[in-house]
């Protein structure tokens, strides 16, 4: 059983995670620009809420159960009257825009909980038929996991890493299994792919960044490399709508 405050502080201190967040948000924002996104619900924003890098919306509700992330995000919201934030779990939130959202963003936590099906069940009650639900999770078939497997460092690319264990992660998804989760929960998948080729572990990436071996140009190149290895990005992006 991990301590929530320790979890949040350690998450913020992951150096390479800062870079990955940047490209994760870039990918999500690029997608939001292609769809209607006037009314947004974000669940589990962590410390990188969508509004910090995307401003083309009319109303945004945020649900964040972590006290540290909630306070951080609330301070960032400031006086922006378009945004409201709720310090609770999604099933406890009193949402004024229920059944009106254009987009629902499920932060990268479906792999960290025992009951992702229950979360998706709640989402179905909040979404309208046109609502686009998007999420992102780590990829079991990430280049760095497959490299570790072929190097004999791990016995399976579904093994939990040290970070996985610390953060209490419950699942390691691939493109097929995250798709099955949504399909079996009553969703229609409209987009599913991966982004950012990460060749090594977070710790190894940190070390190479510290040596100035991985420059910003190289990191930007890793972000673009999934055009050549579309299934091997370190994170999976999925967008879906509810079945009629």
C-alpha positions in Angstrom: 0.0 0.0 0.0 1.7 3.2 -1.2 1.4 6.6 0.4 -0.6 9.0 -1.8 1.5 12.1 -1.0 4.7 10.2 -1.6 3.3 8.9 -4.9 2.5 12.4 -6.1 5.8 13.9 -5.0 7.8 11.1 -6.6 5.8 11.4 -9.8 6.6 15.1 -10.0 10.3 14.3 -9.5 10.7 11.9 -12.4 13.1 14.0 -14.7 12.4 12.2 -18.0 8.7 12.1 -17.1 8.8 15.9 -17.5 9.9 15.5 -21.1 7.4 12.7 -21.8 4.6 14.9 -20.4 5.5 17.5 -22.9 5.2 15.2 -25.8 2.1 13.5 -24.3 0.4 16.8 -24.1 1.5 17.8 -27.6 -0.1 14.6 -28.9 -3.3 15.1 -27.0 -3.6 18.8 -28.0 -3.0 18.0 -31.7 -5.9 15.5 -31.5 -8.2 18.0 -29.6 -7.6 20.5 -32.4 -9.3 18.0 -34.9 -12.5 17.5 -32.9 -15.2 19.6 -31.2 -13.9 20.4 -27.7 -15.9 23.2 -26.3 -16.9 21.3 -23.1 -14.2 19.1 -21.5 -14.1 16.9 -18.5 -10.7 15.8 -17.3 -10.4 13.0 -14.8 -7.1 12.5 -13.0 -5.1 15.5 -14.2 -2.1 15.0 -12.1 0.1 18.1 -12.4 -0.3 18.5 -16.1 -3.9 19.5 -16.6 -5.0 20.0 -20.2 -5.8 23.7 -19.8 -2.1 24.3 -19.1 -1.4 23.8 -22.8 -4.8 24.0 -24.5 -7.0 27.0 -24.3 -9.6 26.5 -27.1 -12.6 25.5 -24.9 -15.6 27.1 -23.3 -16.0 25.1 -20.1 -13.7 22.5 -18.3 -14.5 20.4 -15.3 -11.5 18.6 -13.6 -11.8 15.7 -11.2 -8.6 15.1 -9.2 -8.7 12.9 -6.0 -5.1 13.5 -5.1 -4.8 16.4 -2.6 -1.3 17.5 -3.8 -2.3 17.5 -7.5 -5.6 19.2 -6.6 -4.0 22.1 -4.8 -1.3 22.5 -7.5 -3.9 22.6 -10.2 -6.3 24.8 -8.3 -3.5 27.4 -7.9 -2.8 27.2 -11.7 -6.5 27.8 -12.5 -6.4 31.1 -10.6 -9.4 33.2 -11.6 -10.3 31.4 -14.9 -14.1 31.2 -14.5 -14.3 28.6 -17.3 -12.7 25.9 -15.1 -13.9 24.1 -12.0 -12.1 21.4 -10.1 -13.4 18.7 -7.8 -11.2 17.0 -5.1 -12.8 13.6 -5.2 -13.2 10.4 -7.3 -15.3 10.6 -10.4 -18.1 8.5 -9.0 -18.4 11.1 -6.2 -18.3 14.2 -8.3 -21.3 16.5 -8.7 -21.0 17.6 -12.3 -23.2 20.4 -13.6 -22.4 19.4 -17.3 -23.3 15.8 -17.0 -24.3 14.4 -20.5 -23.1 17.6 -22.2 -19.3 17.0 -22.6 -17.7 17.0 -26.0 -14.6 15.4 -24.7 -13.8 13.3 -21.6 -10.1 12.8 -20.8 -9.3 9.9 -18.6 -5.8 10.6 -17.3 -3.1 7.9 -17.4 -4.4 5.8 -14.4 -6.5 3.0 -15.9 -3.4 0.7 -15.5 -3.1 1.7 -11.8 -6.5 0.6 -10.6 -8.2 -2.7 -10.0 -11.5 -1.6 -11.4 -11.0 0.1 -14.8 -14.3 -1.4 -15.9 -16.1 0.5 -13.1 -14.6 3.8 -14.1 -15.7 3.2 -17.7 -19.2 2.4 -16.5 -19.3 5.7 -14.7 -18.0 7.5 -17.8 -20.9 6.0 -19.9 -23.4 7.6 -17.5 -21.7 11.0 -17.9 -21.1 10.9 -21.7 -23.5 11.7 -24.5 -23.4 9.6 -27.7 -21.2 12.2 -29.4 -18.7 12.5 -26.6 -15.2 11.5 -27.4 -13.5 9.7 -24.5 -9.7 9.7 -24.7 -7.1 8.1 -22.5 -3.4 7.1 -22.5 -1.6 4.3 -20.7 2.0 2.7 -20.9 2.5 0.2 -23.7 3.7 -3.3 -22.9 5.2 -3.4 -26.4 7.2 -0.3 -25.9 10.6 -0.4 -27.7 12.4 -0.3 -24.3 10.4 -3.2 -22.8 11.0 -5.3 -25.9 14.7 -4.4 -25.9 15.0 -5.5 -22.2 13.2 -8.7 -23.1 15.5 -9.6 -26.0 18.5 -8.6 -23.9 17.5 -11.2 -21.2 17.0 -8.5 -18.6 13.3 -9.4 -18.1 11.4 -12.6 -18.6 8.3 -10.9 -20.0 7.5 -7.4 -21.4 4.5 -7.6 -19.0 6.7 -7.6 -15.9 6.3 -4.7 -13.5 9.3 -2.3 -13.4 10.5 -0.7 -10.2 8.4 2.4 -11.0 5.4 0.2 -11.8 5.7 -1.5 -8.4 6.2 1.8 -6.5 3.2 3.4 -8.1 1.0 0.4 -7.4 0.2 -0.3 -11.0 -2.1 -3.2 -11.6 -2.0 -3.8 -15.4 0.4 -3.5 -18.3 -1.7 -2.9 -21.5 -0.9 -3.5 -25.1 -2.9 -2.1 -28.0 -5.1 -5.2 -28.1 -5.9 -5.4 -24.4 -6.7 -1.7 -23.9 -8.9 -1.9 -26.9 -10.7 -5.0 -25.5 -11.3 -3.2 -22.2 -13.1 -0.4 -24.0 -15.0 -2.7 -26.4 -16.1 -5.0 -23.6 -17.3 -1.9 -21.6 -19.6 -0.8 -24.4 -17.4 1.7 -26.4 -16.6 2.0 -30.1 -12.9 2.8 -30.7 -12.3 5.5 -33.2 -8.5 5.9 -32.8 -5.8 3.8 -31.2 -2.1 4.1 -31.6 1.2 4.8 -29.8 3.6 7.7 -29.5 7.2 8.4 -28.5 9.8 5.7 -29.0 11.6 5.4 -25.7 14.7 3.3 -26.2 15.6 2.9 -22.5 14.2 3.0 -19.0 13.3 6.3 -17.3 16.5 6.0 -15.2 18.7 5.3 -18.2 17.0 8.2 -20.1 17.7 10.5 -17.1 21.4 9.5 -17.1 21.8 10.1 -20.8 20.0 13.4 -20.6 22.3 14.4 -17.7 25.3 13.7 -20.0 23.7 15.9 -22.7 23.7 12.9 -24.9 19.9 13.2 -25.5 19.4 16.7 -26.8 16.0 18.3 -27.4 16.4 17.6 -31.1 16.9 13.9 -30.4 13.9 13.7 -28.1 11.8 15.4 -30.7 13.1 12.8 -33.1 12.0 10.0 -30.8 8.5 11.5 -30.8 8.3 11.3 -34.5 9.8 7.8 -34.8 6.5 6.0 -34.3 5.8 6.6 -38.0 8.3 3.9 -38.6 7.4 1.7 -35.5 3.7 2.5 -35.0 3.1 -0.2 -32.3 6.3 0.4 -30.2 5.7 3.9 -28.7 6.1 4.0 -24.9 2.5 5.0 -24.4 -0.8 4.1 -26.0 -3.4 6.7 -27.0 -7.0 5.7 -27.4 -10.2 7.6 -28.4 -13.7 6.1 -28.3 -17.4 6.9 -28.1 -20.1 5.0 -26.3 -22.2 2.4 -28.2 -25.8 3.4 -29.0 
